Amino acid sequence: MRRPLDWLYRASAVLAALSLLGIFLAMMAQVVLREMGRQFPGADDLVAYLTVATSFFALAWTFKRGELIRVGLFIEKLPPGLRRWMEALVLSLAVALTATIAWFTFSDAMFSREIEEVAQGTVPFPIWIPKLAMPLGAGILCIAIAEELVAVLAGRTPRYVSAAAERTARGDFSAEV
């Protein structure tokens, strides 16, 4: 099960990277066209939707690598047994929250499809297509969190904790605030 999940997280990160590349290309095309006295219709809308896609698709990969912002001041001070149960509680709440986000954003995208909603900018493209990035990214994050919850309940160290510890051991404190 490890390989397919790692592939899913990596694929999501690749989609985030492609979205980021899309933002760069759209903005550069906009600059070049502006210099030529022309416009790139819908560029602003495209960049806005790609920004959302970049953010949501990067969530699971970032979480698994221990690079999401996590407030561990309280939980890190607990004894190991209690810490494990507190970690499980927090991960359970995170699964519920991300599943709810995935559900409602998917429902919103499908509603947009049903009513044939289009972008209000200069290019009226179907809005449900870029809206799908939110439930997909949130759903993949939910899977990643659920996987860590299972690991914690089995008594294993969560991957995001071990990844952060490995970074610290290498002397990399870039994620520390």
Secondary structure by P-SEA (a helix, b strand, c coil): caaaaaaaaaaaaaaaaaaaaaaaaaaaaaaaaaaacccccaaaaaaaaaaaaaaaaaaaaaaaaccccccccccccccaaaaaaaaaaaaaaaaaaaaaaaaaaaaaaaaaaaabbbbccccccccccccaaaaaaaaaaaaaaaaaaaaaaaccccaaaaaaaaaaaaccccccc
